[in-house]
Amino acid sequence: MIFNDKCYELLKKIPKGKVTTYKAIAHQLHSKAYRAVGNAMNRNPYAPKIPCHRVINSSGKLGGYAHGLKKKIKMLKEEGVEIKNNKIDLEKYGYGF
């Protein structure tokens, strides 16, 4: 299984209303390739079924989204995730593998 597919398998585990980080996914894959995780999210051909919009920066900032940041914000808000000052509270909404 290639790296991107391993990332997508992990994404399937993140429930609605929760988020994880690029770093957390990389750690699950025994890697420090955070940027590679971001690239996998950007190339996700299965979005939104495999929810790459639920991946954010370790600081709680939203990061990017291939379909635009406004769409990412809309999708997360629809799932009940509160966004304040373009950040998400990882204590409240974070998902741990």
LOMARGU-873419 format. One line per field, with one value per residue: residue number from 1; residue in one letter; z, y, x of N, C-alpha, C, O in turn. Coordinates in pm, whole numbers. Example, Ala and Ser with C-alpha at 12.3 -4.5 7.8 and 13.67 -1.06 7.14 Angstrom:
% residues 2
i	c(1, 2) .
aa	c(a, s) .
npz	c(780, 708) .
npy	c(-569, -225) .
npx	c(1319, 1285) .
capz	c(780, 714) .
capy	c(-450, -106) .
capx	c(1230, 1367) .
cpz	c(780, 787) .
cpy	c(-330, 3) .
cpx	c(1320, 1290) .
opz	c(846, 804) .
opy	c(-332, 114) .
opx	c(1424, 1341) .
//
This chain:
% residues 97
i	c(1, 2, 3, 4, 5, 6, 7, 8, 9, 10, 11, 12, 13, 14, 15, 16, 17, 18, 19, 20, 21, 22, 23, 24, 25, 26, 27, 28, 29, 30, 31, 32, 33, 34, 35, 36, 37, 38, 39, 40, 41, 42, 43, 44, 45, 46, 47, 48, 49, 50, 51, 52, 53, 54, 55, 56, 57, 58, 59, 60, 61, 62, 63, 64, 65, 66, 67, 68, 69, 70, 71, 72, 73, 74, 75, 76, 77, 78, 79, 80, 81, 82, 83, 84, 85, 86, 87, 88, 89, 90, 91, 92, 93, 94, 95, 96, 97) .
aa	c(m, i, f, n, d, k, c, y, e, l, l, k, k, i, p, k, g, k, v, t, t, y, k, a, i, a, h, q, l, h, s, k, a, y, r, a, v, g, n, a, m, n, r, n, p, y, a, p, k, i, p, c, h, r, v, i, n, s, s, g, k, l, g, g, y, a, h, g, l, k, k, k, i, k, m, l, k, e, e, g, v, e, i, k, n, n, k, i, d, l, e, k, y, g, y, g, f) .
npz	c(0, -86, 44, 40, 28, 273, 440, 369, 465, 739, 763, 731, 981, 1140, 1312, 1234, 1335, 1464, 1455, 1326, 1314, 1070, 1162, 1356, 1194, 1043, 1251, 1323, 1107, 1152, 1084, 1002, 811, 765, 572, 350, 423, 411, 135, 43, 138, -19, -265, -249, -397, -319, -171, -65, 73, 192, 451, 421, 493, 764, 871, 1027, 1116, 1369, 1549, 1565, 1369, 1053, 814, 473, 194, -76, -215, -144, 129, 240, 183, 336, 595, 601, 579, 813, 1011, 961, 1061, 1325, 1439, 1610, 1510, 1588, 1531, 1305, 1405, 1563, 1857, 1978, 2209, 2258, 2014, 1902, 1762, 1863, 1757) .
npy	c(-118, 218, 530, 749, 608, 480, 699, 775, 558, 596, 837, 757, 676, 895, 1048, 1230, 1569, 1572, 1635, 1585, 1602, 1684, 1603, 1407, 1205, 1142, 1045, 816, 663, 606, 803, 1117, 1274, 1516, 1704, 1543, 1409, 1622, 1669, 1432, 1468, 1684, 1565, 1388, 1173, 1084, 1256, 1418, 1185, 1032, 1192, 1444, 1705, 1714, 1737, 1924, 2185, 2135, 2341, 2407, 2567, 2601, 2515, 2414, 2347, 2157, 2223, 2477, 2705, 2820, 2632, 2416, 2520, 2552, 2283, 2169, 2322, 2243, 1989, 2037, 2142, 2392, 2698, 2938, 3245, 3143, 2902, 2578, 2420, 2184, 2033, 2001, 1913, 1738, 1431, 1129, 869) .
npx	c(85, 58, 193, 2, -242, -237, -264, -526, -670, -645, -783, -1047, -1121, -1171, -1423, -1731, -1742, -1503, -1147, -815, -454, -198, 47, -24, -127, 101, 263, 118, 178, 435, 624, 782, 693, 524, 454, 424, 195, 16, 31, -82, -342, -417, -428, -634, -848, -1093, -1244, -1545, -1594, -1390, -1265, -1070, -1092, -1102, -853, -605, -365, -109, -116, -375, -468, -638, -511, -468, -695, -794, -1025, -1075, -1058, -1289, -1485, -1391, -1420, -1699, -1784, -1676, -1807, -2071, -2056, -2048, -1819, -1656, -1518, -1291, -1143, -1010, -915, -918, -1020, -821, -827, -1094, -1208, -1030, -914, -784, -575) .
capz	c(0, -94, 155, 33, 63, 418, 496, 347, 556, 870, 756, 745, 1124, 1208, 1308, 1214, 1454, 1520, 1363, 1363, 1256, 975, 1246, 1417, 1088, 1015, 1363, 1310, 998, 1195, 994, 1034, 681, 779, 442, 262, 462, 350, -10, 24, 157, -135, -382, -212, -502, -259, -91, 81, 135, 284, 496, 443, 552, 909, 908, 1050, 1169, 1511, 1626, 1562, 1249, 957, 704, 342, 147, -222, -269, -88, 274, 275, 178, 452, 712, 591, 607, 954, 1089, 943, 1145, 1464, 1486, 1630, 1462, 1639, 1481, 1212, 1480, 1624, 1988, 1968, 2333, 2248, 1889, 1852, 1757, 1879, 1700) .
capy	c(0, 338, 625, 820, 516, 460, 820, 771, 457, 661, 938, 692, 653, 1020, 1067, 1364, 1652, 1562, 1665, 1541, 1687, 1623, 1540, 1285, 1103, 1100, 961, 686, 592, 596, 893, 1259, 1337, 1592, 1766, 1436, 1388, 1734, 1645, 1325, 1527, 1769, 1479, 1291, 1160, 1030, 1360, 1424, 1056, 1014, 1332, 1516, 1836, 1699, 1741, 2063, 2202, 2103, 2461, 2429, 2644, 2517, 2461, 2435, 2252, 2159, 2282, 2612, 2712, 2848, 2503, 2339, 2579, 2519, 2141, 2146, 2382, 2157, 1872, 2079, 2187, 2537, 2760, 3075, 3309, 3047, 2793, 2478, 2375, 2042, 1967, 1973, 1846, 1652, 1286, 1055, 735) .
capx	c(0, 140, 180, -125, -351, -230, -324, -671, -725, -656, -889, -1177, -1148, -1204, -1569, -1785, -1732, -1368, -1038, -681, -350, -105, 149, -79, -135, 239, 309, 52, 246, 574, 693, 782, 665, 400, 422, 376, 56, -56, 22, -180, -475, -441, -452, -737, -950, -1215, -1308, -1541, -1625, -1278, -1272, -944, -1123, -1090, -712, -563, -229, -93, -146, -520, -505, -708, -431, -529, -794, -789, -1148, -1087, -1071, -1429, -1556, -1345, -1486, -1842, -1802, -1649, -1917, -2188, -2034, -2053, -1689, -1653, -1396, -1276, -1020, -949, -852, -1005, -972, -787, -868, -1237, -1246, -923, -933, -658, -579) .
cpz	c(0, 19, 154, 74, 212, 491, 485, 438, 696, 872, 777, 891, 1198, 1198, 1278, 1345, 1523, 1412, 1414, 1294, 1155, 1052, 1306, 1315, 1056, 1126, 1358, 1204, 1027, 1106, 1053, 908, 684, 647, 343, 295, 401, 200, -41, 39, 34, -258, -359, -320, -447, -174, -147, 150, 232, 325, 524, 500, 704, 957, 913, 1100, 1318, 1602, 1637, 1442, 1142, 850, 573, 311, -5, -284, -211, 61, 318, 278, 299, 578, 714, 630, 755, 1043, 1079, 1029, 1294, 1522, 1493, 1589, 1512, 1594, 1392, 1282, 1538, 1754, 1982, 2094, 2322, 2127, 1835, 1861, 1769, 1827, 1806) .
cpy	c(124, 435, 695, 731, 488, 580, 815, 669, 517, 764, 878, 675, 778, 1046, 1212, 1440, 1644, 1596, 1598, 1630, 1608, 1544, 1409, 1172, 1052, 1009, 823, 599, 577, 679, 1034, 1340, 1410, 1655, 1662, 1402, 1498, 1717, 1535, 1380, 1610, 1687, 1377, 1281, 1116, 1132, 1391, 1291, 1015, 1156, 1403, 1656, 1832, 1699, 1887, 2065, 2168, 2221, 2486, 2510, 2549, 2453, 2487, 2333, 2267, 2228, 2420, 2610, 2740, 2720, 2416, 2388, 2541, 2373, 2111, 2202, 2297, 2030, 1907, 2125, 2340, 2591, 2904, 3129, 3215, 2935, 2702, 2432, 2223, 1965, 1920, 1885, 1748, 1505, 1219, 914, 631) .
cpx	c(90, 104, 44, -241, -353, -290, -476, -737, -741, -767, -1027, -1218, -1193, -1354, -1608, -1775, -1597, -1266, -911, -581, -265, 1, 100, -88, 5, 290, 245, 118, 396, 666, 695, 750, 531, 357, 370, 231, -30, -72, -78, -322, -513, -477, -564, -846, -1085, -1290, -1447, -1572, -1515, -1238, -1139, -969, -1112, -946, -667, -418, -226, -124, -297, -565, -555, -621, -503, -637, -802, -911, -1175, -1117, -1216, -1511, -1518, -1415, -1634, -1866, -1779, -1760, -2044, -2178, -2031, -1921, -1689, -1516, -1394, -1141, -940, -873, -959, -940, -948, -822, -1013, -1272, -1142, -955, -796, -673, -546) .
opz	c(77, 82, 257, 147, 271, 591, 581, 484, 763, 972, 836, 921, 1308, 1088, 1294, 1453, 1630, 1293, 1530, 1223, 1156, 1013, 1308, 1347, 1043, 1099, 1387, 1212, 939, 1059, 1143, 901, 615, 614, 262, 206, 346, 145, -139, -38, -10, -346, -442, -332, -522, -110, -269, 273, 343, 244, 640, 551, 768, 1072, 819, 1122, 1385, 1720, 1710, 1415, 1140, 799, 565, 392, -56, -393, -226, 110, 421, 366, 358, 658, 819, 706, 816, 1139, 1178, 1064, 1379, 1643, 1395, 1627, 1482, 1615, 1402, 1227, 1561, 1759, 1981, 2089, 2371, 2137, 1733, 1958, 1693, 1851, 1777) .
opy	c(133, 424, 698, 776, 473, 565, 846, 690, 490, 777, 942, 661, 769, 1063, 1304, 1384, 1704, 1588, 1559, 1724, 1485, 1434, 1310, 1056, 931, 907, 724, 476, 539, 633, 1065, 1460, 1371, 1658, 1691, 1371, 1471, 1746, 1543, 1343, 1607, 1735, 1289, 1373, 1112, 1098, 1389, 1286, 968, 1231, 1420, 1718, 1938, 1663, 1963, 1960, 2173, 2202, 2576, 2522, 2431, 2346, 2575, 2245, 2378, 2285, 2474, 2526, 2690, 2701, 2350, 2308, 2503, 2343, 2035, 2137, 2281, 1971, 1820, 2146, 2407, 2538, 2982, 3066, 3208, 2880, 2742, 2408, 2145, 1844, 1812, 1795, 1683, 1459, 1250, 848, 512) .
opx	c(185, -1, -24, -330, -460, -359, -547, -850, -840, -838, -1114, -1337, -1248, -1407, -1528, -1797, -1579, -1296, -901, -618, -261, 40, 173, -60, 25, 354, 311, 114, 474, 770, 617, 778, 436, 239, 282, 153, -137, -178, -151, -411, -628, -549, -585, -928, -1183, -1390, -1464, -1576, -1543, -1184, -1102, -876, -1113, -919, -688, -357, -329, -155, -341, -685, -520, -655, -589, -666, -815, -902, -1284, -1192, -1259, -1595, -1604, -1463, -1687, -1958, -1856, -1801, -2116, -2280, -2014, -1910, -1720, -1412, -1484, -1038, -817, -778, -1074, -820, -1042, -844, -1048, -1354, -1166, -1017, -704, -774, -544) .
//
